[in-house]
Amino acid sequence: MYPTLSKNKARFIRQLALKKHRLAEASFVLEGKKGMEALLASDYAIKCVVGTPSFFLKNQNIVATFPNTIEVFEASKELLSGLGALVHNHEVLAVAALPKPTAPHLPLMGITLALDGIQDPGNLGTIIRIADWYGIRTILCAQTTVDLYNPKVLQASMGSFLKVNLHYLDLPSYFQNAKLPIVGAMVEGKPVHDFVFPDHGILVIGNESHGIQPAIQAVVTDTVSIPRYGTANSLNAAIATAVLCDHWKMALR
């Protein structure tokens, strides 16, 4: 029905697992049927779709909605599973164009998240999903934060990356002109149950191992912590984000 994926095209798609190739080609890969459908409904420009023959047979109604600009290729399950990062590929993947970086839309309203060097792709993807759950539309990321278009980030976000705007920038410089309360999540901060959250502000979540960098600690206007009642050494960054976002949202009701 469709042309078979060539070796050169397969190599091109595999290379997009690495950030340097994603940037060089201005492209990224999103795996799975749900991801592809979400991309189709978004403003992202899809370059090509690769699927198994059985996928195309079972989903002709979806394929019929493809714009003429999308290249479509067939590949075996074995080849397709080797192109992506997921353990269980769902018979299809899409290659889309990276959007051009944009500056945060001002003024920042409500809760804005800031991530200072989050390294684990699963954590970033989960934090994006948490932001979407709590209606947070802007996340500011230090340049040391893992790339949004890392396949594992996209997988963990469960499509929420399409609804939350991420901006990579120099956080210390940005914060100096933010004109908003900047709340740092820190072990020595005020207990979250006693903390008075502002109507609008930025919540800073630090690196999994090193916390918030000194340059940002110097400009935070307040600090908050989650009390420990047991013996665990630390909380996962995504879990801490969820707890703090929940308390902040409760305070705004």
N, C-alpha and C positions, 0 to 999 in steps of 0.2 A: 504493500500500500504506500509506504514511504521509503525514501532512500535509506540504506544501511549506514550507520554511523561510521565514518572513516577513521583510520588509525590516527591521522593528524588531528582530527576533531576530538577524538577521545583523549589524546595527549593534552590538548588545550584545556579540556574540562578538568582533567586530573590536576593540572598545574594550579588551578584556581583554589585548591586547598590551602595554598600558601599566600600570605598577605602580599608579598612583593609582586606576585603574578596577578593578583586581583587588582592591585593598583596600576600595574603596567598595562593590563588589558581593560581596565575600568569595567570589570565584570565580576559577578559572584554566582554561586550555585545554591539553589534551594531545592531540597529533595522532598518527594512525597506528593501525593495528589492534593491534599488539603493546602499545602504550601503553594503549589502551582495555581490552584483556584484563587487563593488569596492574592497572589501576585496579579492575576488577570483582572481582579476587581480593584486594583490599586493604581497609583500613578507611575509605578515602575515600568520601564520598557523591557519586555522580554525579548531576548535575542533568539533563543532556540529552545526547543523542548525535545527531550530524548525519552522514549518509552519502549516498553516491550510490545510486540505485535498484539498480545492479548489485552494489554491496557488500552490500546487504541480501539480495538474491537468492542470492548466493554464500555467505552466512554466517548462514543462518537458525538454525543450531544455536547460534550465539553469541547472537543476538538473543533466542532462547527463554529464555536465562538472565537477561535483564534484569529487575530488580525493577519492579513496577508504578509506582514513584515516578519512574522515568526517562522524561522526554519524548523522543520519537524523531521526527526530521524528515528529510525527503529534500531534497537539493540537487544541482544539476548539478556536474560536475567543475570547471567554470569558476568557479562561485560558491564552491565549497568551497576551491579553491586561493587565493581572495582573502581567506578568513577567517583563515588561519593564517600562521605564519612560515616554514614549511618550503618549500624550493624545489620539492620533489616531494611533494605531499600524497598519502597512500595511501588516499584515498577515504573517510576517516572521521575524525572528531574527537569528543572528549568534553569537556564542561564539568563541572567538579567543584567542590565547595565547599572553600574554604580551611579547613584545620584551625585550631583555636584554638592560639595560641602556648603552649608549655609550657617549664618550667624543665628544665635538664639533670638526668637521673636520677643521684643520688649513692649511693654514691661512684663516681667515675670510675675505671674499671679498664682496665689495659692501655694502649694508645695512644689518646689523644684528639687530634684535629686542631683547630687554631685558625687561622682565616683573618682576617688583619688588612687588610681593604680590597681583597680580590680584585675586580677590576672587569670582567674579560672573562667573558661568560657561558659561552663554551666552556671556559675554564679551570675555572670553578666546577663545571660539569657533569662535566668529566673528573676533577676531584679527588674528587667524590662517587663516581664509578665506581671510582676507585683505592681509596678508603676501603672500599668494598664488597668489592673484590677481596681486600684484606688483612684483612678481618674487623673493620674499625674501624666502630663503630656510632654514634659521637658526633662531630659537628663543631660547634665554637663559632665564630660569625661576628660580627665587628665590624659595627656598624650601617651602616658604609660599604661593606660587601660587597654585590655585586650580588644582587638578589632571587632566591631559590630558584625561584620560579614564573615567572621570565622564560622564554618559550618556548624560547629557545636553550639555556638551562641544562638544562631538562628533556630536550631533544633529545640534548644531549651526555652526559647522565647515563645514557642507555640503560636507563631504568627503575630504576636504583640509588637514586634519590631516595626510592623506596618502602621501602628497607631501611636507610637511614642517617638518623639524627635530626639535623637542623640546628636550632641555637638562635641567634637574633640577640640580642646583649646588649652591655653596656658591658664590653669585655674587660679594660681596666686595673683596674676595680673588682672584677671577678670574680676576676682573678688574685691580688689581694691576700689573698683568703680561700680560695684553691684548695687549699692544703696539699698540693701536688704539685710535683714537679720541672717547671719550665717551660723547655723547650728552644727557643731561637730559631734559625731558619735564617738565618744571616748570613754575609756574605762573609769577615769576619774571624774566624769561629768555628773551633773545632778541626776538623781534617780528619775526615770521617765514618769513615774506615778505622781511626782511632785513638780514636774517641769511645766512651766506656763508657755505653751506654744504660741507663736505669733500668727496673725491671720495670713501673712505672706512671708515666705522665707525659703532658704536653701538648706537642705539637710545633706551634710557631707559624710559619706561612708568611706573609710580608709582601706588601704591595702590589707589583704588577708593576713599577712605576716607582720608588717611593720606599722600598720595603722595610718593615721593622717600625717603627712610630711610636715616638718617644722615650719616651712614657709606658709602653709595653710593654717597651721595651729596659731600662727602669729596674727592672722586676720579674722579668725572666727569670733563672733560676738557672744557666743554662749556654747556650753557643752552639755550633752545629755548622755545618760548611760542606762543600761538595762540591768537591774539588780540580779545578782546571782544567789540562788538559794540552795544549789547543790554543789558538786565538786568538779564539774567540767571546767577545763582551762579557758575555753572561749566559746563564742557563738559563731556559727557560719555567717558570713557577710550578708547573704541573701535573707536568712532568717532574721537577723538583726534589723535589716531594712524593713521587712514586713511588720515586725513588732512596732518599730518607731513610726512607720507610716500609719499604722492602725491607731496608735495613740494620738498622733497629730490630727488625723481625720476626725476622731472622736471629739477632740477639743474644739473643732471648727463647727460642730453640729449646732 
